[in-house]
Amino acid sequence: MTEKELKKMSRAELLELLIEQMEENVRLQQELNRVTAELDNRQILLQNAGSIAQAALELNKVFEAADAAARQYVESICRLVDEEKRNADERKSGHGEKA
């Protein structure tokens, strides 16, 4: 709307136009608030997704370390069992020789 058109309008028309503009401003502000809140929620979701991914990587490291420790423990037990068997066999063969 041009300045010339505005000057031709009555006070009532100008007030009506002002009210319409104020209502539009309120509507746009509400829309902006809604979109801003939605954006904030998406950013939180993205941050959480990153945090979850990071936590998963950290858990994988913990599980890998636990798995390695368990394998070492089993290997150690197997060596001890083998050693005990050898010792038992040596004792048996040693007793057999003495007898």
KEPAGU-651605 format. One record per atom (N, C-alpha, C, O): residue number from 0; residue in one letter; chain; atom name; x negated, y negated, z negated. Coordinates in pm, whole numbers, always signed. Example, Ala and Ser with C-alpha at 12.3 -4.5 7.8 and 13.67 -1.06 7.14 Angstrom:
@seq 0, type a, mol A, atom N, X -1319, Y +569, Z -780 $
@seq 0, type a, mol A, atom CA, X -1230, Y +450, Z -780 $
@seq 0, type a, mol A, atom C, X -1320, Y +330, Z -780 $
@seq 0, type a, mol A, atom O, X -1424, Y +332, Z -846 $
@seq 1, type s, mol A, atom N, X -1285, Y +225, Z -708 $
@seq 1, type s, mol A, atom CA, X -1367, Y +106, Z -714 $
@seq 1, type s, mol A, atom C, X -1290, Y -3, Z -787 $
@seq 1, type s, mol A, atom O, X -1341, Y -114, Z -804 $
//
This chain:
@seq 0, type m, mol A, atom N, X -85, Y +117, Z +0 $
@seq 0, type m, mol A, atom CA, X +0, Y +0, Z +0 $
@seq 0, type m, mol A, atom C, X -90, Y -123, Z +0 $
@seq 0, type m, mol A, atom O, X -185, Y -132, Z -77 $
@seq 1, type t, mol A, atom N, X -57, Y -214, Z +86 $
@seq 1, type t, mol A, atom CA, X -140, Y -334, Z +99 $
@seq 1, type t, mol A, atom C, X -101, Y -438, Z -5 $
@seq 1, type t, mol A, atom O, X +4, Y -428, Z -69 $
@seq 2, type e, mol A, atom N, X -188, Y -538, Z -22 $
@seq 2, type e, mol A, atom CA, X -163, Y -645, Z -117 $
@seq 2, type e, mol A, atom C, X -40, Y -725, Z -77 $
@seq 2, type e, mol A, atom O, X +37, Y -769, Z -163 $
@seq 3, type k, mol A, atom N, X -22, Y -743, Z +52 $
@seq 3, type k, mol A, atom CA, X +93, Y -818, Z +104 $
@seq 3, type k, mol A, atom C, X +223, Y -746, Z +68 $
@seq 3, type k, mol A, atom O, X +321, Y -810, Z +29 $
@seq 4, type e, mol A, atom N, X +223, Y -613, Z +82 $
@seq 4, type e, mol A, atom CA, X +342, Y -534, Z +48 $
@seq 4, type e, mol A, atom C, X +372, Y -541, Z -101 $
@seq 4, type e, mol A, atom O, X +487, Y -547, Z -142 $
@seq 5, type l, mol A, atom N, X +267, Y -540, Z -181 $
@seq 5, type l, mol A, atom CA, X +286, Y -550, Z -325 $
@seq 5, type l, mol A, atom C, X +346, Y -684, Z -365 $
@seq 5, type l, mol A, atom O, X +430, Y -689, Z -455 $
@seq 6, type k, mol A, atom N, X +304, Y -792, Z -300 $
@seq 6, type k, mol A, atom CA, X +355, Y -925, Z -332 $
@seq 6, type k, mol A, atom C, X +503, Y -938, Z -297 $
@seq 6, type k, mol A, atom O, X +574, Y -1018, Z -359 $
@seq 7, type k, mol A, atom N, X +549, Y -863, Z -200 $
@seq 7, type k, mol A, atom CA, X +690, Y -869, Z -159 $
@seq 7, type k, mol A, atom C, X +781, Y -791, Z -253 $
@seq 7, type k, mol A, atom O, X +903, Y -807, Z -248 $
@seq 8, type m, mol A, atom N, X +724, Y -705, Z -339 $
@seq 8, type m, mol A, atom CA, X +804, Y -620, Z -426 $
@seq 8, type m, mol A, atom C, X +856, Y -700, Z -547 $
@seq 8, type m, mol A, atom O, X +791, Y -792, Z -595 $
@seq 9, type s, mol A, atom N, X +974, Y -660, Z -593 $
@seq 9, type s, mol A, atom CA, X +1030, Y -723, Z -713 $
@seq 9, type s, mol A, atom C, X +960, Y -668, Z -837 $
@seq 9, type s, mol A, atom O, X +889, Y -568, Z -832 $
@seq 10, type r, mol A, atom N, X +985, Y -738, Z -949 $
@seq 10, type r, mol A, atom CA, X +926, Y -691, Z -1074 $
@seq 10, type r, mol A, atom C, X +971, Y -550, Z -1106 $
@seq 10, type r, mol A, atom O, X +889, Y -469, Z -1149 $
@seq 11, type a, mol A, atom N, X +1094, Y -518, Z -1086 $
@seq 11, type a, mol A, atom CA, X +1148, Y -385, Z -1115 $
@seq 11, type a, mol A, atom C, X +1077, Y -280, Z -1029 $
@seq 11, type a, mol A, atom O, X +1042, Y -172, Z -1077 $
@seq 12, type e, mol A, atom N, X +1057, Y -313, Z -902 $
@seq 12, type e, mol A, atom CA, X +988, Y -219, Z -812 $
@seq 12, type e, mol A, atom C, X +842, Y -201, Z -855 $
@seq 12, type e, mol A, atom O, X +789, Y -90, Z -854 $
@seq 13, type l, mol A, atom N, X +780, Y -312, Z -894 $
@seq 13, type l, mol A, atom CA, X +641, Y -302, Z -939 $
@seq 13, type l, mol A, atom C, X +630, Y -220, Z -1068 $
@seq 13, type l, mol A, atom O, X +537, Y -140, Z -1083 $
@seq 14, type l, mol A, atom N, X +726, Y -240, Z -1159 $
@seq 14, type l, mol A, atom CA, X +726, Y -161, Z -1283 $
@seq 14, type l, mol A, atom C, X +750, Y -13, Z -1252 $
@seq 14, type l, mol A, atom O, X +686, Y +75, Z -1311 $
@seq 15, type e, mol A, atom N, X +840, Y +14, Z -1161 $
@seq 15, type e, mol A, atom CA, X +868, Y +153, Z -1121 $
@seq 15, type e, mol A, atom C, X +741, Y +216, Z -1060 $
@seq 15, type e, mol A, atom O, X +708, Y +331, Z -1090 $
@seq 16, type l, mol A, atom N, X +673, Y +141, Z -976 $
@seq 16, type l, mol A, atom CA, X +548, Y +188, Z -916 $
@seq 16, type l, mol A, atom C, X +442, Y +214, Z -1023 $
@seq 16, type l, mol A, atom O, X +370, Y +313, Z -1019 $
@seq 17, type l, mol A, atom N, X +434, Y +122, Z -1120 $
@seq 17, type l, mol A, atom CA, X +338, Y +137, Z -1229 $
@seq 17, type l, mol A, atom C, X +371, Y +262, Z -1312 $
@seq 17, type l, mol A, atom O, X +280, Y +336, Z -1350 $
@seq 18, type i, mol A, atom N, X +498, Y +283, Z -1340 $
@seq 18, type i, mol A, atom CA, X +539, Y +403, Z -1416 $
@seq 18, type i, mol A, atom C, X +504, Y +530, Z -1338 $
@seq 18, type i, mol A, atom O, X +454, Y +626, Z -1397 $
@seq 19, type e, mol A, atom N, X +529, Y +530, Z -1208 $
@seq 19, type e, mol A, atom CA, X +495, Y +646, Z -1125 $
@seq 19, type e, mol A, atom C, X +343, Y +672, Z -1129 $
@seq 19, type e, mol A, atom O, X +299, Y +786, Z -1138 $
@seq 20, type q, mol A, atom N, X +267, Y +565, Z -1122 $
@seq 20, type q, mol A, atom CA, X +122, Y +580, Z -1125 $
@seq 20, type q, mol A, atom C, X +73, Y +633, Z -1260 $
@seq 20, type q, mol A, atom O, X -18, Y +715, Z -1268 $
@seq 21, type m, mol A, atom N, X +137, Y +583, Z -1366 $
@seq 21, type m, mol A, atom CA, X +101, Y +631, Z -1500 $
@seq 21, type m, mol A, atom C, X +137, Y +779, Z -1516 $
@seq 21, type m, mol A, atom O, X +59, Y +855, Z -1573 $
@seq 22, type e, mol A, atom N, X +252, Y +818, Z -1466 $
@seq 22, type e, mol A, atom CA, X +292, Y +958, Z -1473 $
@seq 22, type e, mol A, atom C, X +197, Y +1046, Z -1393 $
@seq 22, type e, mol A, atom O, X +158, Y +1154, Z -1437 $
@seq 23, type e, mol A, atom N, X +158, Y +998, Z -1276 $
@seq 23, type e, mol A, atom CA, X +62, Y +1071, Z -1193 $
@seq 23, type e, mol A, atom C, X -73, Y +1082, Z -1265 $
@seq 23, type e, mol A, atom O, X -138, Y +1186, Z -1261 $
@seq 24, type n, mol A, atom N, X -112, Y +974, Z -1331 $
@seq 24, type n, mol A, atom CA, X -236, Y +974, Z -1406 $
@seq 24, type n, mol A, atom C, X -231, Y +1078, Z -1518 $
@seq 24, type n, mol A, atom O, X -327, Y +1152, Z -1538 $
@seq 25, type v, mol A, atom N, X -121, Y +1083, Z -1591 $
@seq 25, type v, mol A, atom CA, X -104, Y +1180, Z -1699 $
@seq 25, type v, mol A, atom C, X -109, Y +1323, Z -1643 $
@seq 25, type v, mol A, atom O, X -176, Y +1410, Z -1699 $
@seq 26, type r, mol A, atom N, X -38, Y +1346, Z -1532 $
@seq 26, type r, mol A, atom CA, X -35, Y +1478, Z -1469 $
@seq 26, type r, mol A, atom C, X -176, Y +1519, Z -1426 $
@seq 26, type r, mol A, atom O, X -218, Y +1633, Z -1449 $
@seq 27, type l, mol A, atom N, X -248, Y +1426, Z -1365 $
@seq 27, type l, mol A, atom CA, X -384, Y +1457, Z -1320 $
@seq 27, type l, mol A, atom C, X -477, Y +1482, Z -1439 $
@seq 27, type l, mol A, atom O, X -564, Y +1569, Z -1431 $
@seq 28, type q, mol A, atom N, X -460, Y +1408, Z -1547 $
@seq 28, type q, mol A, atom CA, X -542, Y +1429, Z -1666 $
@seq 28, type q, mol A, atom C, X -515, Y +1567, Z -1725 $
@seq 28, type q, mol A, atom O, X -608, Y +1636, Z -1767 $
@seq 29, type q, mol A, atom N, X -387, Y +1607, Z -1728 $
@seq 29, type q, mol A, atom CA, X -353, Y +1739, Z -1778 $
@seq 29, type q, mol A, atom C, X -413, Y +1849, Z -1690 $
@seq 29, type q, mol A, atom O, X -465, Y +1949, Z -1739 $
@seq 30, type e, mol A, atom N, X -406, Y +1827, Z -1559 $
@seq 30, type e, mol A, atom CA, X -464, Y +1923, Z -1465 $
@seq 30, type e, mol A, atom C, X -616, Y +1931, Z -1485 $
@seq 30, type e, mol A, atom O, X -674, Y +2040, Z -1484 $
@seq 31, type l, mol A, atom N, X -678, Y +1816, Z -1503 $
@seq 31, type l, mol A, atom CA, X -822, Y +1814, Z -1527 $
@seq 31, type l, mol A, atom C, X -858, Y +1889, Z -1655 $
@seq 31, type l, mol A, atom O, X -954, Y +1965, Z -1658 $
@seq 32, type n, mol A, atom N, X -781, Y +1867, Z -1760 $
@seq 32, type n, mol A, atom CA, X -804, Y +1937, Z -1886 $
@seq 32, type n, mol A, atom C, X -789, Y +2088, Z -1870 $
@seq 32, type n, mol A, atom O, X -869, Y +2165, Z -1923 $
@seq 33, type r, mol A, atom N, X -686, Y +2130, Z -1795 $
@seq 33, type r, mol A, atom CA, X -664, Y +2273, Z -1770 $
@seq 33, type r, mol A, atom C, X -779, Y +2333, Z -1692 $
@seq 33, type r, mol A, atom O, X -829, Y +2440, Z -1728 $
@seq 34, type v, mol A, atom N, X -822, Y +2266, Z -1588 $
@seq 34, type v, mol A, atom CA, X -930, Y +2317, Z -1504 $
@seq 34, type v, mol A, atom C, X -1063, Y +2318, Z -1582 $
@seq 34, type v, mol A, atom O, X -1143, Y +2410, Z -1568 $
@seq 35, type t, mol A, atom N, X -1084, Y +2216, Z -1662 $
@seq 35, type t, mol A, atom CA, X -1205, Y +2210, Z -1745 $
@seq 35, type t, mol A, atom C, X -1206, Y +2326, Z -1844 $
@seq 35, type t, mol A, atom O, X -1310, Y +2391, Z -1863 $
@seq 36, type a, mol A, atom N, X -1093, Y +2353, Z -1907 $
@seq 36, type a, mol A, atom CA, X -1084, Y +2465, Z -2001 $
@seq 36, type a, mol A, atom C, X -1109, Y +2597, Z -1929 $
@seq 36, type a, mol A, atom O, X -1178, Y +2684, Z -1981 $
@seq 37, type e, mol A, atom N, X -1054, Y +2612, Z -1811 $
@seq 37, type e, mol A, atom CA, X -1075, Y +2735, Z -1732 $
@seq 37, type e, mol A, atom C, X -1222, Y +2751, Z -1696 $
@seq 37, type e, mol A, atom O, X -1277, Y +2861, Z -1703 $
@seq 38, type l, mol A, atom N, X -1285, Y +2642, Z -1658 $
@seq 38, type l, mol A, atom CA, X -1427, Y +2645, Z -1625 $
@seq 38, type l, mol A, atom C, X -1510, Y +2683, Z -1748 $
@seq 38, type l, mol A, atom O, X -1603, Y +2764, Z -1739 $
@seq 39, type d, mol A, atom N, X -1477, Y +2625, Z -1862 $
@seq 39, type d, mol A, atom CA, X -1547, Y +2659, Z -1987 $
@seq 39, type d, mol A, atom C, X -1533, Y +2808, Z -2017 $
@seq 39, type d, mol A, atom O, X -1629, Y +2874, Z -2056 $
@seq 40, type n, mol A, atom N, X -1411, Y +2862, Z -1998 $
@seq 40, type n, mol A, atom CA, X -1388, Y +3005, Z -2023 $
@seq 40, type n, mol A, atom C, X -1471, Y +3090, Z -1928 $
@seq 40, type n, mol A, atom O, X -1527, Y +3191, Z -1969 $
@seq 41, type r, mol A, atom N, X -1479, Y +3050, Z -1803 $
@seq 41, type r, mol A, atom CA, X -1559, Y +3126, Z -1707 $
@seq 41, type r, mol A, atom C, X -1707, Y +3120, Z -1741 $
@seq 41, type r, mol A, atom O, X -1779, Y +3219, Z -1728 $
@seq 42, type q, mol A, atom N, X -1752, Y +3003, Z -1787 $
@seq 42, type q, mol A, atom CA, X -1893, Y +2991, Z -1826 $
@seq 42, type q, mol A, atom C, X -1922, Y +3080, Z -1946 $
@seq 42, type q, mol A, atom O, X -2028, Y +3142, Z -1953 $
@seq 43, type i, mol A, atom N, X -1828, Y +3085, Z -2040 $
@seq 43, type i, mol A, atom CA, X -1845, Y +3172, Z -2157 $
@seq 43, type i, mol A, atom C, X -1850, Y +3317, Z -2112 $
@seq 43, type i, mol A, atom O, X -1933, Y +3395, Z -2159 $
@seq 44, type l, mol A, atom N, X -1761, Y +3354, Z -2019 $
@seq 44, type l, mol A, atom CA, X -1762, Y +3491, Z -1968 $
@seq 44, type l, mol A, atom C, X -1894, Y +3523, Z -1899 $
@seq 44, type l, mol A, atom O, X -1949, Y +3632, Z -1917 $
@seq 45, type l, mol A, atom N, X -1946, Y +3429, Z -1821 $
@seq 45, type l, mol A, atom CA, X -2074, Y +3450, Z -1754 $
@seq 45, type l, mol A, atom C, X -2187, Y +3463, Z -1855 $
@seq 45, type l, mol A, atom O, X -2275, Y +3547, Z -1840 $
@seq 46, type q, mol A, atom N, X -2184, Y +3380, Z -1958 $
@seq 46, type q, mol A, atom CA, X -2287, Y +3387, Z -2062 $
@seq 46, type q, mol A, atom C, X -2278, Y +3521, Z -2134 $
@seq 46, type q, mol A, atom O, X -2380, Y +3585, Z -2163 $
@seq 47, type n, mol A, atom N, X -2154, Y +3563, Z -2164 $
@seq 47, type n, mol A, atom CA, X -2136, Y +3691, Z -2232 $
@seq 47, type n, mol A, atom C, X -2180, Y +3805, Z -2143 $
@seq 47, type n, mol A, atom O, X -2239, Y +3903, Z -2190 $
@seq 48, type a, mol A, atom N, X -2151, Y +3794, Z -2014 $
@seq 48, type a, mol A, atom CA, X -2194, Y +3899, Z -1922 $
@seq 48, type a, mol A, atom C, X -2346, Y +3907, Z -1922 $
@seq 48, type a, mol A, atom O, X -2403, Y +4017, Z -1922 $
@seq 49, type g, mol A, atom N, X -2410, Y +3792, Z -1923 $
@seq 49, type g, mol A, atom CA, X -2556, Y +3792, Z -1931 $
@seq 49, type g, mol A, atom C, X -2604, Y +3851, Z -2061 $
@seq 49, type g, mol A, atom O, X -2702, Y +3926, Z -2064 $
@seq 50, type s, mol A, atom N, X -2537, Y +3818, Z -2170 $
@seq 50, type s, mol A, atom CA, X -2574, Y +3870, Z -2301 $
@seq 50, type s, mol A, atom C, X -2552, Y +4021, Z -2306 $
@seq 50, type s, mol A, atom O, X -2633, Y +4094, Z -2363 $
@seq 51, type i, mol A, atom N, X -2443, Y +4066, Z -2247 $
@seq 51, type i, mol A, atom CA, X -2414, Y +4210, Z -2245 $
@seq 51, type i, mol A, atom C, X -2518, Y +4283, Z -2161 $
@seq 51, type i, mol A, atom O, X -2565, Y +4390, Z -2200 $
@seq 52, type a, mol A, atom N, X -2554, Y +4225, Z -2047 $
@seq 52, type a, mol A, atom CA, X -2655, Y +4286, Z -1962 $
@seq 52, type a, mol A, atom C, X -2789, Y +4291, Z -2036 $
@seq 52, type a, mol A, atom O, X -2859, Y +4393, Z -2031 $
@seq 53, type q, mol A, atom N, X -2824, Y +4184, Z -2104 $
@seq 53, type q, mol A, atom CA, X -2948, Y +4181, Z -2180 $
@seq 53, type q, mol A, atom C, X -2945, Y +4284, Z -2292 $
@seq 53, type q, mol A, atom O, X -3043, Y +4354, Z -2316 $
@seq 54, type a, mol A, atom N, X -2831, Y +4293, Z -2360 $
@seq 54, type a, mol A, atom CA, X -2818, Y +4391, Z -2468 $
@seq 54, type a, mol A, atom C, X -2831, Y +4533, Z -2413 $
@seq 54, type a, mol A, atom O, X -2892, Y +4619, Z -2475 $
@seq 55, type a, mol A, atom N, X -2773, Y +4557, Z -2296 $
@seq 55, type a, mol A, atom CA, X -2783, Y +4690, Z -2234 $
@seq 55, type a, mol A, atom C, X -2928, Y +4722, Z -2202 $
@seq 55, type a, mol A, atom O, X -2974, Y +4835, Z -2224 $
@seq 56, type l, mol A, atom N, X -3001, Y +4624, Z -2150 $
@seq 56, type l, mol A, atom CA, X -3143, Y +4647, Z -2122 $
@seq 56, type l, mol A, atom C, X -3221, Y +4678, Z -2250 $
@seq 56, type l, mol A, atom O, X -3305, Y +4767, Z -2252 $
@seq 57, type e, mol A, atom N, X -3191, Y +4604, Z -2356 $
@seq 57, type e, mol A, atom CA, X -3258, Y +4628, Z -2483 $
@seq 57, type e, mol A, atom C, X -3223, Y +4766, Z -2537 $
@seq 57, type e, mol A, atom O, X -3309, Y +4837, Z -2590 $
@seq 58, type l, mol A, atom N, X -3095, Y +4804, Z -2524 $
@seq 58, type l, mol A, atom CA, X -3054, Y +4937, Z -2570 $
@seq 58, type l, mol A, atom C, X -3124, Y +5046, Z -2490 $
@seq 58, type l, mol A, atom O, X -3165, Y +5148, Z -2545 $
@seq 59, type n, mol A, atom N, X -3138, Y +5023, Z -2360 $
@seq 59, type n, mol A, atom CA, X -3209, Y +5121, Z -2277 $
@seq 59, type n, mol A, atom C, X -3351, Y +5140, Z -2327 $
@seq 59, type n, mol A, atom O, X -3401, Y +5252, Z -2333 $
@seq 60, type k, mol A, atom N, X -3417, Y +5029, Z -2364 $
@seq 60, type k, mol A, atom CA, X -3553, Y +5039, Z -2417 $
@seq 60, type k, mol A, atom C, X -3554, Y +5118, Z -2547 $
@seq 60, type k, mol A, atom O, X -3643, Y +5201, Z -2569 $
@seq 61, type v, mol A, atom N, X -3456, Y +5094, Z -2633 $
@seq 61, type v, mol A, atom CA, X -3448, Y +5166, Z -2760 $
@seq 61, type v, mol A, atom C, X -3426, Y +5315, Z -2733 $
@seq 61, type v, mol A, atom O, X -3490, Y +5400, Z -2795 $
@seq 62, type f, mol A, atom N, X -3333, Y +5346, Z -2641 $
@seq 62, type f, mol A, atom CA, X -3306, Y +5486, Z -2610 $
@seq 62, type f, mol A, atom C, X -3427, Y +5554, Z -2547 $
@seq 62, type f, mol A, atom O, X -3456, Y +5670, Z -2577 $
@seq 63, type e, mol A, atom N, X -3498, Y +5483, Z -2462 $
@seq 63, type e, mol A, atom CA, X -3619, Y +5540, Z -2401 $
@seq 63, type e, mol A, atom C, X -3724, Y +5569, Z -2508 $
@seq 63, type e, mol A, atom O, X -3788, Y +5674, Z -2506 $
@seq 64, type a, mol A, atom N, X -3740, Y +5477, Z -2601 $
@seq 64, type a, mol A, atom CA, X -3837, Y +5497, Z -2710 $
@seq 64, type a, mol A, atom C, X -3793, Y +5614, Z -2799 $
@seq 64, type a, mol A, atom O, X -3876, Y +5696, Z -2839 $
@seq 65, type a, mol A, atom N, X -3665, Y +5623, Z -2829 $
@seq 65, type a, mol A, atom CA, X -3613, Y +5733, Z -2911 $
@seq 65, type a, mol A, atom C, X -3632, Y +5866, Z -2839 $
@seq 65, type a, mol A, atom O, X -3668, Y +5966, Z -2901 $
@seq 66, type d, mol A, atom N, X -3608, Y +5866, Z -2708 $
@seq 66, type d, mol A, atom CA, X -3625, Y +5988, Z -2629 $
@seq 66, type d, mol A, atom C, X -3771, Y +6031, Z -2629 $
@seq 66, type d, mol A, atom O, X -3801, Y +6149, Z -2645 $
@seq 67, type a, mol A, atom N, X -3861, Y +5936, Z -2611 $
@seq 67, type a, mol A, atom CA, X -4004, Y +5967, Z -2612 $
@seq 67, type a, mol A, atom C, X -4046, Y +6022, Z -2749 $
@seq 67, type a, mol A, atom O, X -4122, Y +6118, Z -2757 $
@seq 68, type a, mol A, atom N, X -3996, Y +5960, Z -2855 $
@seq 68, type a, mol A, atom CA, X -4029, Y +6006, Z -2990 $
@seq 68, type a, mol A, atom C, X -3975, Y +6147, Z -3014 $
@seq 68, type a, mol A, atom O, X -4042, Y +6230, Z -3075 $
@seq 69, type a, mol A, atom N, X -3855, Y +6173, Z -2966 $
@seq 69, type a, mol A, atom CA, X -3795, Y +6306, Z -2982 $
@seq 69, type a, mol A, atom C, X -3876, Y +6410, Z -2905 $
@seq 69, type a, mol A, atom O, X -3901, Y +6520, Z -2955 $
@seq 70, type r, mol A, atom N, X -3918, Y +6376, Z -2783 $
@seq 70, type r, mol A, atom CA, X -4000, Y +6469, Z -2705 $
@seq 70, type r, mol A, atom C, X -4132, Y +6498, Z -2776 $
@seq 70, type r, mol A, atom O, X -4176, Y +6613, Z -2782 $
@seq 71, type q, mol A, atom N, X -4195, Y +6394, Z -2830 $
@seq 71, type q, mol A, atom CA, X -4321, Y +6413, Z -2902 $
@seq 71, type q, mol A, atom C, X -4300, Y +6502, Z -3024 $
@seq 71, type q, mol A, atom O, X -4383, Y +6588, Z -3055 $
@seq 72, type y, mol A, atom N, X -4189, Y +6481, Z -3093 $
@seq 72, type y, mol A, atom CA, X -4159, Y +6561, Z -3212 $
@seq 72, type y, mol A, atom C, X -4140, Y +6707, Z -3174 $
@seq 72, type y, mol A, atom O, X -4194, Y +6796, Z -3241 $
@seq 73, type v, mol A, atom N, X -4064, Y +6733, Z -3067 $
@seq 73, type v, mol A, atom CA, X -4041, Y +6870, Z -3023 $
@seq 73, type v, mol A, atom C, X -4172, Y +6935, Z -2979 $
@seq 73, type v, mol A, atom O, X -4198, Y +7051, Z -3012 $
@seq 74, type e, mol A, atom N, X -4255, Y +6861, Z -2906 $
@seq 74, type e, mol A, atom CA, X -4385, Y +6914, Z -2864 $
@seq 74, type e, mol A, atom C, X -4471, Y +6946, Z -2985 $
@seq 74, type e, mol A, atom O, X -4540, Y +7048, Z -2987 $
@seq 75, type s, mol A, atom N, X -4468, Y +6860, Z -3084 $
@seq 75, type s, mol A, atom CA, X -4546, Y +6881, Z -3206 $
@seq 75, type s, mol A, atom C, X -4498, Y +7007, Z -3278 $
@seq 75, type s, mol A, atom O, X -4579, Y +7087, Z -3324 $
@seq 76, type i, mol A, atom N, X -4369, Y +7024, Z -3289 $
@seq 76, type i, mol A, atom CA, X -4311, Y +7142, Z -3355 $
@seq 76, type i, mol A, atom C, X -4349, Y +7268, Z -3276 $
@seq 76, type i, mol A, atom O, X -4385, Y +7370, Z -3335 $
@seq 77, type c, mol A, atom N, X -4342, Y +7261, Z -3143 $
@seq 77, type c, mol A, atom CA, X -4379, Y +7376, Z -3060 $
@seq 77, type c, mol A, atom C, X -4525, Y +7412, Z -3081 $
@seq 77, type c, mol A, atom O, X -4558, Y +7530, Z -3091 $
@seq 78, type r, mol A, atom N, X -4614, Y +7313, Z -3089 $
@seq 78, type r, mol A, atom CA, X -4756, Y +7339, Z -3113 $
@seq 78, type r, mol A, atom C, X -4775, Y +7404, Z -3251 $
@seq 78, type r, mol A, atom O, X -4852, Y +7499, Z -3265 $
@seq 79, type l, mol A, atom N, X -4704, Y +7352, Z -3351 $
@seq 79, type l, mol A, atom CA, X -4716, Y +7410, Z -3486 $
@seq 79, type l, mol A, atom C, X -4666, Y +7554, Z -3488 $
@seq 79, type l, mol A, atom O, X -4727, Y +7640, Z -3551 $
@seq 80, type v, mol A, atom N, X -4555, Y +7579, Z -3418 $
@seq 80, type v, mol A, atom CA, X -4502, Y +7715, Z -3413 $
@seq 80, type v, mol A, atom C, X -4602, Y +7807, Z -3343 $
@seq 80, type v, mol A, atom O, X -4628, Y +7917, Z -3391 $
@seq 81, type d, mol A, atom N, X -4658, Y +7761, Z -3231 $
@seq 81, type d, mol A, atom CA, X -4758, Y +7841, Z -3160 $
@seq 81, type d, mol A, atom C, X -4880, Y +7867, Z -3249 $
@seq 81, type d, mol A, atom O, X -4933, Y +7978, Z -3252 $
@seq 82, type e, mol A, atom N, X -4923, Y +7765, Z -3319 $
@seq 82, type e, mol A, atom CA, X -5039, Y +7779, Z -3407 $
@seq 82, type e, mol A, atom C, X -5010, Y +7878, Z -3519 $
@seq 82, type e, mol A, atom O, X -5094, Y +7961, Z -3553 $
@seq 83, type e, mol A, atom N, X -4890, Y +7870, Z -3575 $
@seq 83, type e, mol A, atom CA, X -4852, Y +7964, Z -3681 $
@seq 83, type e, mol A, atom C, X -4846, Y +8106, Z -3628 $
@seq 83, type e, mol A, atom O, X -4886, Y +8201, Z -3696 $
@seq 84, type k, mol A, atom N, X -4796, Y +8123, Z -3504 $
@seq 84, type k, mol A, atom CA, X -4792, Y +8256, Z -3444 $
@seq 84, type k, mol A, atom C, X -4933, Y +8310, Z -3426 $
@seq 84, type k, mol A, atom O, X -4959, Y +8426, Z -3455 $
@seq 85, type r, mol A, atom N, X -5024, Y +8225, Z -3376 $
@seq 85, type r, mol A, atom CA, X -5163, Y +8266, Z -3358 $
@seq 85, type r, mol A, atom C, X -5225, Y +8304, Z -3492 $
@seq 85, type r, mol A, atom O, X -5294, Y +8406, Z -3503 $
@seq 86, type n, mol A, atom N, X -5201, Y +8224, Z -3593 $
@seq 86, type n, mol A, atom CA, X -5254, Y +8254, Z -3726 $
@seq 86, type n, mol A, atom C, X -5197, Y +8385, Z -3779 $
@seq 86, type n, mol A, atom O, X -5269, Y +8467, Z -3837 $
@seq 87, type a, mol A, atom N, X -5067, Y +8404, Z -3758 $
@seq 87, type a, mol A, atom CA, X -5005, Y +8528, Z -3804 $
@seq 87, type a, mol A, atom C, X -5063, Y +8646, Z -3728 $
@seq 87, type a, mol A, atom O, X -5089, Y +8751, Z -3787 $
@seq 88, type d, mol A, atom N, X -5083, Y +8631, Z -3596 $
@seq 88, type d, mol A, atom CA, X -5142, Y +8739, Z -3517 $
@seq 88, type d, mol A, atom C, X -5285, Y +8767, Z -3563 $
@seq 88, type d, mol A, atom O, X -5325, Y +8883, Z -3573 $
@seq 89, type e, mol A, atom N, X -5361, Y +8663, Z -3592 $
@seq 89, type e, mol A, atom CA, X -5498, Y +8681, Z -3639 $
@seq 89, type e, mol A, atom C, X -5500, Y +8751, Z -3774 $
@seq 89, type e, mol A, atom O, X -5584, Y +8838, Z -3798 $
@seq 90, type r, mol A, atom N, X -5408, Y +8714, Z -3862 $
@seq 90, type r, mol A, atom CA, X -5401, Y +8781, Z -3992 $
@seq 90, type r, mol A, atom C, X -5366, Y +8928, Z -3975 $
@seq 90, type r, mol A, atom O, X -5421, Y +9015, Z -4043 $
@seq 91, type k, mol A, atom N, X -5271, Y +8955, Z -3882 $
@seq 91, type k, mol A, atom CA, X -5233, Y +9094, Z -3859 $
@seq 91, type k, mol A, atom C, X -5352, Y +9172, Z -3803 $
@seq 91, type k, mol A, atom O, X -5382, Y +9282, Z -3849 $
@seq 92, type s, mol A, atom N, X -5416, Y +9114, Z -3705 $
@seq 92, type s, mol A, atom CA, X -5530, Y +9186, Z -3646 $
@seq 92, type s, mol A, atom C, X -5645, Y +9194, Z -3744 $
@seq 92, type s, mol A, atom O, X -5720, Y +9291, Z -3742 $
@seq 93, type g, mol A, atom N, X -5661, Y +9096, Z -3829 $
@seq 93, type g, mol A, atom CA, X -5764, Y +9098, Z -3932 $
@seq 93, type g, mol A, atom C, X -5736, Y +9204, Z -4035 $
@seq 93, type g, mol A, atom O, X -5828, Y +9271, Z -4081 $
@seq 94, type h, mol A, atom N, X -5610, Y +9219, Z -4072 $
@seq 94, type h, mol A, atom CA, X -5572, Y +9322, Z -4169 $
@seq 94, type h, mol A, atom C, X -5586, Y +9459, Z -4106 $
@seq 94, type h, mol A, atom O, X -5623, Y +9556, Z -4172 $
@seq 95, type g, mol A, atom N, X -5556, Y +9466, Z -3977 $
@seq 95, type g, mol A, atom CA, X -5567, Y +9593, Z -3907 $
@seq 95, type g, mol A, atom C, X -5710, Y +9639, Z -3900 $
@seq 95, type g, mol A, atom O, X -5737, Y +9759, Z -3908 $
@seq 96, type e, mol A, atom N, X -5804, Y +9547, Z -3884 $
@seq 96, type e, mol A, atom CA, X -5945, Y +9582, Z -3875 $
@seq 96, type e, mol A, atom C, X -5998, Y +9629, Z -4010 $
@seq 96, type e, mol A, atom O, X -6080, Y +9721, Z -4017 $
@seq 97, type k, mol A, atom N, X -5950, Y +9566, Z -4117 $
@seq 97, type k, mol A, atom CA, X -5997, Y +9601, Z -4250 $
@seq 97, type k, mol A, atom C, X -5946, Y +9738, Z -4289 $
@seq 97, type k, mol A, atom O, X -6013, Y +9812, Z -4361 $
@seq 98, type a, mol A, atom N, X -5831, Y +9771, Z -4244 $
@seq 98, type a, mol A, atom CA, X -5773, Y +9898, Z -4286 $
@seq 98, type a, mol A, atom C, X -5830, Y +10015, Z -4217 $
@seq 98, type a, mol A, atom O, X -5789, Y +10128, Z -4244 $
//
